[in-house]
C-alpha cells in the first residue's frame, strides 16, 4: 500500500482542473472521487461529467479542453519534455462533447498529438475544434 502511494506522488501531474460546473468525477486506479477545481490530473485518469456537469482542464503544455455534460474522457498518454524534445499526448473521448484548444505539443511536435474517438483518430495540427462522440 505504501508503494502505491509513493508511486503516485512521484508522478508529475499532467494537468489541472480549472473550471467545474455541476457534477463530475475522476477515476484513478479504480477509485472514483468527485472532481474539485485545482485538482491535479495524471496519466491513466478517467474524467466523467454528469448530465449537469462541465469541466475545464489545462494541461502542462497549455492544451485546454472543456468537457460538456454526460461525457467521458480518458488520459492514456502524456509526455512533455521540451528540453529533451520528447512529446506525446493522447486524449481518448469515449463519449460526449469536448472543445479543444491546442497547446505546445501540437505546435512543437504535431505528429505526437492525437485525439481518439470510438470511430476515428484525429491528428491535431495546432487548432481549436469541437468534437462529439455518441455512446
C-alpha positions as CSV (number, residue, x, y, z in Angstrom):
1,X,0.0,0.0,0.0
2,X,2.8,2.4,0.8
3,X,4.5,1.7,-2.6
4,X,1.3,2.6,-4.5
5,X,1.0,5.9,-2.6
6,X,4.6,6.9,-3.2
7,X,4.5,5.9,-6.9
8,X,1.6,8.3,-7.4
9,X,3.5,11.0,-5.5
10,X,6.4,10.6,-7.9
11,X,4.3,11.0,-11.0
12,X,4.0,14.6,-12.1
13,X,0.5,16.0,-12.7
14,X,-0.2,16.3,-16.4
15,X,-2.9,19.0,-15.9
16,X,-5.3,20.6,-13.5
17,X,-9.0,21.2,-13.3
18,X,-9.5,24.9,-13.9
19,X,-13.3,25.1,-14.0
20,X,-16.2,23.0,-12.8
21,X,-20.0,23.3,-13.1
22,X,-22.4,20.7,-11.8
23,X,-21.0,17.2,-11.0
24,X,-18.0,15.3,-12.3
25,X,-15.7,12.5,-11.2
26,X,-12.2,11.4,-11.8
27,X,-11.4,7.7,-11.6
28,X,-7.8,6.9,-10.7
29,X,-6.5,3.3,-10.0
30,X,-10.1,2.0,-9.9
31,X,-11.4,4.6,-7.4
32,X,-13.8,7.3,-8.4
33,X,-14.0,10.6,-6.5
34,X,-15.6,14.0,-7.1
35,X,-13.7,16.5,-9.1
36,X,-12.7,19.8,-7.5
37,X,-11.3,23.0,-9.0
38,X,-7.4,22.9,-8.9
39,X,-7.4,19.1,-8.6
40,X,-4.3,17.6,-10.4
41,X,-4.9,15.0,-13.1
42,X,-2.5,12.2,-14.0
43,X,-1.8,9.8,-16.9
44,X,-4.4,7.0,-16.9
45,X,-7.1,9.1,-15.2
46,X,-10.7,8.9,-16.5
47,X,-12.8,12.1,-16.2
48,X,-16.6,11.8,-16.3
49,X,-19.2,14.5,-16.3
50,X,-22.8,14.0,-15.1
51,X,-25.8,15.3,-17.1
52,X,-25.4,18.6,-15.3
53,X,-21.6,18.6,-15.4
54,X,-18.9,20.6,-17.3
55,X,-15.2,20.5,-16.6
56,X,-12.4,22.7,-17.9
57,X,-8.8,21.3,-17.9
58,X,-5.5,22.9,-18.6
59,X,-2.5,20.6,-19.3
60,X,1.2,21.2,-18.7
61,X,1.8,22.1,-22.3
62,X,-1.1,24.7,-22.2
63,X,-3.5,22.5,-24.1
64,X,-7.0,23.4,-22.9
65,X,-10.1,21.2,-23.1
66,X,-13.7,21.6,-21.9
67,X,-15.9,18.6,-21.4
68,X,-19.6,19.0,-21.8
69,X,-22.4,17.3,-19.9
70,X,-22.6,13.5,-19.9
71,X,-19.1,13.0,-21.3
72,X,-16.2,10.6,-20.6
73,X,-12.5,11.3,-21.3
74,X,-9.5,9.0,-20.7
75,X,-5.9,10.3,-20.4
76,X,-3.8,7.3,-21.6
77,X,-0.6,9.1,-22.6
78,X,1.2,12.4,-21.9
79,X,4.9,13.2,-22.4
80,X,6.0,16.8,-22.4
81,X,9.8,17.3,-22.0
82,X,10.8,20.2,-24.3
83,X,14.4,20.3,-23.0
84,X,14.8,16.7,-24.4
85,X,12.5,17.3,-27.4
86,X,10.2,14.4,-26.2
87,X,6.5,14.8,-26.8
88,X,3.4,12.6,-26.8
89,X,-0.2,13.3,-26.0
90,X,-3.3,11.2,-26.5
91,X,-6.8,12.1,-25.4
92,X,-9.5,9.5,-25.7
93,X,-13.0,10.8,-25.9
94,X,-15.1,7.8,-25.0
95,X,-18.4,9.6,-25.5
96,X,-19.9,13.1,-25.1
97,X,-18.6,16.5,-26.2
98,X,-15.2,18.1,-25.9
99,X,-13.9,21.5,-27.0
100,X,-10.2,21.5,-27.7
101,X,-7.6,24.3,-27.9
102,X,-4.1,23.1,-28.9
103,X,-1.1,23.8,-26.7
104,X,2.6,23.4,-27.3
105,X,2.7,19.7,-28.1
106,X,0.6,20.2,-31.2
107,X,2.7,23.2,-32.2
108,X,6.2,21.7,-31.5
109,X,5.5,18.1,-32.5
110,X,2.2,17.8,-34.4
111,X,2.6,14.1,-35.0
112,X,2.8,13.5,-31.2
113,X,-0.7,14.8,-30.6
114,X,-3.9,12.9,-31.3
115,X,-7.4,12.6,-30.1
116,X,-9.1,9.2,-30.2
117,X,-12.9,8.7,-30.5
118,X,-14.8,5.4,-30.8
119,X,-14.8,5.6,-34.6
120,X,-11.7,7.7,-35.6
121,X,-8.4,9.2,-34.5
122,X,-8.0,13.0,-35.1
123,X,-4.5,14.2,-35.9
124,X,-4.1,17.7,-34.4
125,X,-2.1,20.3,-36.2
126,X,-2.5,23.3,-33.9
127,X,-6.1,24.3,-33.9
128,X,-9.3,24.7,-32.0
129,X,-12.4,22.5,-32.5
130,X,-15.4,20.8,-31.0
131,X,-15.9,17.1,-31.2
132,X,-18.9,14.9,-30.2
133,X,-18.8,11.1,-29.7
134,X,-22.0,9.2,-29.4
135,X,-22.5,6.4,-26.8
